[in-house]
Amino acid sequence: MTPPNGRGLLHLAAAVDQTAAPDDVSVHVELTRLAESGGFDFVTLGDTFARPGFDALAVLARVAPATTRIGLVPTVTTTHTEPSRIQAAVATLDWVSRGRAGWCIDVSTTEGEARLFGRRHAAPVDALWHEAGQVADAAARLWDSADGAHPHPVHHPVRVVDATDRHARATAARYADVALVQGTNPAQVGAIRAELQAAALAHGRDPDELRVLAALTVDLGDGERAAEPGHGGGGPRQTAQGPLYRGGPVDLAELIAAWHETGAADGFHLTPAEPRRDLERLVNGTAALLQHRGLLRTFYPGSTLREHLGLDRPAHRYAVTGGTS
């Protein structure tokens, strides 16, 4: 389906982090099913070594059987963790979700977390991201090597990187399927997108195989009347936590459509300021309006996260190509 602007359907994703009861998996099930009802490509769940309780991978593995189509993308910190453990855990999520798994690759930069693992100092950020790329590559190689013998072949979970920080961009350009980019206007996001695509091409990748999503926190609590002067009655404002949109679902739909029209991004990753309230307004207000305008899917034509994003499965590194004997 080609929408009126000719740029392809929007990709939407939402964070389902919540602080009220972080270990109450039923809340994550509720939020994820709500996002699924709105046709979102995937949900993300953040994680750090300092976070108490279940890790994000374990939570989303328990969410998987309660959902049927939406992608599940936990944050996975590659620093201080053996690549084989990461590979196995993400492969398990891929298996229980039947190909709907992704992983948001992150690094640990704090001295406190380094000391938890017996290291005196945290490594430089560039070195940590280089290591993260190596882990991503190693995981893909392990999945390929196991495909022939394993009864449940891995569908190659989608790799997501927040490329807002310049230190992460080389890794995103080389290894990511989806890059998240924060910005308060399409020019900011578009400039980083162009940088990522050029770097991806330099690594021998097809730059069109890298999806770029603009990342915003959204506060829809006071509706349209809360919108500040700017695009469509209200535009994002920079805060210490990143770009924040405060307004209503109608104006947000207008903003998303306008940004997408510029070609700055393939879609949006939205973090609700108040999970239940704002995600419900995103689904029933913003997403519904975008669907009405033909910019957002009304059903899932496929079953895997790669299909939702329009991404091919990577070429098998160890496949036998045939030949003469």
C-alpha positions in Angstrom: 0.0 0.0 0.0 1.3 3.4 -1.0 0.0 6.4 1.1 -1.0 9.7 -0.5 2.5 11.2 0.0 4.1 8.4 -1.9 6.7 7.8 0.8 5.5 4.5 2.1 3.6 3.8 5.3 4.7 5.2 8.5 6.4 3.0 11.1 5.4 3.6 14.7 6.9 2.2 17.8 6.2 2.9 21.5 8.0 2.5 24.8 6.2 0.5 27.4 8.4 1.4 30.4 6.5 2.1 33.5 7.7 3.0 37.0 4.6 2.3 39.2 5.1 -1.5 39.2 8.1 -2.4 37.0 7.9 -6.1 37.8 4.1 -6.4 37.2 4.2 -8.2 33.8 0.5 -7.9 33.5 0.9 -4.1 33.0 3.4 -4.7 30.3 1.0 -7.2 28.6 -1.8 -4.6 28.8 0.3 -1.8 27.3 1.8 -4.0 24.5 -1.6 -5.3 23.5 -2.9 -1.8 23.4 0.0 -0.8 21.0 -0.7 -3.9 18.9 -4.4 -2.8 18.5 -3.1 0.4 17.0 -0.9 -1.3 14.4 2.4 -0.3 15.9 5.5 -2.1 14.5 7.0 -2.8 17.9 7.3 -1.8 21.5 10.6 -1.2 23.4 11.4 -1.8 27.1 14.4 -0.2 28.6 16.9 -1.8 30.9 20.1 -1.1 32.8 22.3 -3.1 35.2 21.1 -0.8 38.0 17.4 -1.6 37.3 15.8 -3.8 40.0 13.8 -6.9 39.3 13.4 -8.8 36.0 15.4 -7.8 33.1 13.7 -6.5 29.9 14.4 -9.6 28.0 12.7 -11.8 30.6 9.7 -9.4 30.8 9.1 -9.4 27.1 9.5 -13.2 26.8 6.5 -13.4 29.2 4.6 -10.8 27.1 5.2 -12.7 23.9 2.5 -15.5 24.4 -0.1 -12.8 25.2 0.4 -11.0 21.8 0.3 -12.2 18.2 1.8 -9.6 15.8 3.6 -6.7 17.4 7.4 -6.7 17.7 9.1 -6.9 21.1 12.4 -5.0 21.5 14.1 -5.1 24.9 17.2 -3.0 25.7 20.3 -5.3 25.9 23.4 -3.8 27.4 26.4 -5.5 25.7 29.0 -4.1 28.1 30.1 -6.6 30.8 28.0 -9.4 29.2 29.3 -12.5 27.3 28.2 -12.4 23.7 27.1 -16.0 23.8 24.7 -15.2 26.7 23.2 -12.3 24.8 22.8 -14.4 21.6 21.0 -17.2 23.5 18.7 -14.8 25.4 17.7 -12.9 22.3 17.3 -16.1 20.3 14.9 -17.4 23.0 12.8 -14.3 22.7 12.7 -14.7 18.9 11.6 -18.3 19.4 8.8 -17.7 21.9 7.5 -14.7 19.8 7.8 -16.6 16.5 10.0 -14.1 14.8 8.9 -10.9 16.4 12.1 -10.2 18.5 14.4 -7.3 18.3 17.0 -5.9 20.6 17.9 -2.3 21.4 21.7 -2.4 21.7 23.1 -0.2 24.5 26.4 0.2 26.4 27.2 0.9 30.0 29.3 4.0 30.5 29.1 4.5 34.3 32.0 3.9 36.8 29.5 2.4 39.3 28.4 -0.4 36.9 32.0 -1.0 35.9 32.9 -1.6 39.6 30.0 -4.0 39.9 31.9 -6.3 37.4 35.3 -5.8 39.0 36.6 -3.1 36.6 38.3 -0.1 38.1 37.1 2.3 35.3 34.6 2.4 32.5 36.1 2.2 29.0 35.9 5.2 26.6 32.5 5.5 25.0 33.8 5.0 21.4 35.5 1.7 22.5 32.3 0.6 24.2 30.3 1.2 21.0 32.9 -0.6 18.9 32.6 -3.6 21.2 28.8 -3.4 20.9 29.1 -3.7 17.2 31.3 -6.7 17.5 28.8 -8.3 19.8 26.0 -7.7 17.3 28.1 -9.2 14.5 29.0 -12.2 16.6 25.4 -12.9 17.5 24.4 -12.8 13.8 27.2 -15.3 13.0 26.1 -17.6 15.8 22.5 -17.5 14.5 23.6 -18.3 11.0 25.9 -21.2 12.1 23.0 -22.8 14.1 20.3 -22.4 11.5 21.0 -25.7 9.6 20.9 -27.9 12.7 18.5 -26.1 15.0 14.9 -27.2 15.0 13.8 -23.6 15.5 15.9 -21.3 13.2 16.4 -17.7 14.3 14.7 -15.1 12.2 17.5 -12.6 12.8 16.1 -10.3 15.4 16.0 -6.7 14.4 18.9 -4.6 15.7 17.9 -1.2 17.1 20.4 1.5 18.1 19.7 5.0 19.6 22.0 7.0 17.2 21.3 10.4 18.8 24.7 10.3 20.5 27.5 10.7 17.9 29.5 7.9 19.6 26.8 5.4 18.6 26.4 6.4 15.0 29.2 4.3 13.5 27.8 1.2 15.1 24.3 2.1 14.0 25.4 2.7 10.4 27.2 -0.6 10.2 25.0 -3.0 12.1 21.5 -1.5 13.0 18.3 -2.2 11.2 16.6 0.6 13.0 18.2 3.9 14.2 16.4 6.1 16.8 17.2 9.8 16.5 16.1 12.5 18.8 15.3 16.0 17.4 13.0 18.9 17.9 12.5 19.5 14.2 12.7 17.5 10.9 15.9 19.3 9.9 17.8 17.9 12.9 16.6 14.4 12.4 17.1 14.5 8.6 20.7 15.6 9.0 21.5 12.7 11.2 19.6 10.4 8.8 21.8 11.6 5.9 24.9 11.0 8.0 23.8 7.5 8.9 22.9 6.6 5.3 26.2 7.9 4.0 28.1 5.8 6.5 26.0 2.7 5.8 26.8 3.0 2.1 30.5 3.3 3.0 30.2 0.0 4.8 28.8 -1.6 1.7 25.2 -1.6 2.9 22.1 -0.5 1.1 21.2 2.7 3.0 17.5 2.1 2.3 17.7 -1.0 4.5 18.2 1.3 7.5 15.0 2.5 9.0 15.3 5.9 10.9 12.7 6.7 13.5 12.4 10.1 15.2 12.3 9.7 18.9 10.0 11.9 21.1 8.5 11.8 24.5 4.8 12.7 24.3 2.6 14.2 27.1 -1.0 14.2 26.0 -2.5 14.8 29.4 -4.0 18.2 28.8 -5.1 17.7 25.2 -4.9 20.3 22.4 -5.3 23.3 24.8 -1.8 22.5 26.3 0.0 22.9 23.0 2.6 25.6 22.9 3.2 27.8 19.9 4.8 25.9 17.0 3.9 23.4 14.4 0.2 22.5 14.4 -0.4 24.3 17.6 2.5 22.6 19.4 5.9 21.3 18.6 8.6 19.4 20.5 10.7 21.3 23.0 14.2 20.3 24.2 14.4 19.1 27.8 17.1 17.5 29.9 15.5 14.1 29.0 15.3 14.8 25.3 12.6 16.3 23.0 9.2 16.5 24.6 5.9 17.0 22.7 3.1 18.4 24.9 -0.3 18.8 23.3 -3.1 16.7 22.0 -3.4 13.6 19.7 -4.8 15.6 16.8 -1.9 18.0 16.6 0.5 15.2 17.2 -0.9 13.4 14.1 -0.4 16.6 12.1 3.2 16.9 13.3 4.0 13.2 12.5 2.4 13.5 9.0 4.3 16.7 8.3 7.7 15.4 9.4 7.2 12.2 7.4 6.3 14.2 4.3 9.8 15.9 4.5 11.5 12.5 4.3 13.4 13.2 7.5 12.3 9.9 9.1 10.6 6.6 8.2 8.4 6.9 11.4 8.5 7.7 15.1 9.4 6.0 18.3 7.1 7.6 21.0 7.6 7.4 24.7 4.4 8.2 26.7 5.0 10.5 29.6 2.2 8.6 31.5 2.1 5.1 30.0 -1.5 4.1 30.3 -3.1 7.5 29.6 -0.8 8.6 26.8 -0.6 5.3 25.0 -4.4 5.0 24.9 -4.6 8.5 23.4 -1.9 7.6 20.9 -3.8 4.5 19.7 -7.3 5.9 19.8 -6.4 9.4 18.7 -3.1 9.9 16.8 -2.8 6.4 15.2 -6.5 6.3 14.3 -6.2 9.7 12.5 -3.1 8.6 10.6 -4.8 5.4 9.6 -7.8 7.4 8.3 -5.4 9.5 6.2 -3.8 6.3 4.7 -0.4 6.9 6.3 -0.5 4.0 8.8 -1.4 0.3 8.4 -4.8 -0.9 9.6 -3.7 -4.5 9.9 -0.5 -6.6 9.9 0.1 -8.2 6.5 3.0 -10.3 8.0 3.8 -12.1 11.2 7.5 -11.1 11.9 9.0 -7.8 12.9 11.2 -7.8 9.8 8.0 -8.0 7.7 6.4 -5.1 9.6 9.5 -3.0 8.9 9.8 -4.1 5.3 13.2 -5.5 5.9 14.6 -8.6 4.2 16.3 -11.3 6.2 20.1 -10.8 6.0 21.9 -13.1 3.6 23.0 -16.3 5.3 26.8 -16.1 5.7 27.3 -19.8 5.6 24.8 -20.8 2.9 25.9 -23.2 0.2 25.5 -21.3 -3.1 25.9 -24.4 -5.3 28.2 -24.9 -8.3 29.6 -27.6 -10.5 31.3 -30.7 -9.1 
